[in-house]
Amino acid sequence: MTSQITPCLWFNGEAEEAAKFYTSVFKDGAITKTSYFTETGKENHSFAPGSVMMVAFTINGTSFTALNGGPHFKHSEAVSFQISCKDQEEVDYYWEKLKEGGDERKQDCGWVGDRFGISWQVIPVQLIEYISAGGERGERAMKAMLSMKKMDIEALRKAFEGEA
């Protein structure tokens, strides 16, 4: 079944580059359709006819649209995409790939801003388990998480268990 909701990411000429990047980072990523600007609406969008307007793509089973809409809107941390990682190897992989060329100031508590300004949360599934346990154990895990840039599952476990 196709999802009724598809995130649309706004770009200023980088839609195709971003879609290619995201589909290369995620193992099952694929570009499914590319649409191009025509003369129609040029007074509104200012892109040359024949340049990329939209790129439809999927990553990890989720459909996205990348739209070259112009310089009017910017990405912010108010919207982010969470990547649930099963182990440290996955955390490290996604963190390293997504941070390339991104703003280092946007790397905190598992959050990473990529080179296109999109925010990602690279989160180990263990973190949710630890924090949702509540009590002192959950508090210790939360405190450890708040001190990290990239999540360290072993350090989170140690904090949770009171070994840190």
Summary of the structure (lengths in Angstrom):
residues: 164
radius of gyration: 18.7
end to end distance: 45.6
largest distance: 64.6
contacts: 467
relative contact order: 0.14
helix: 36%
strand: 26%
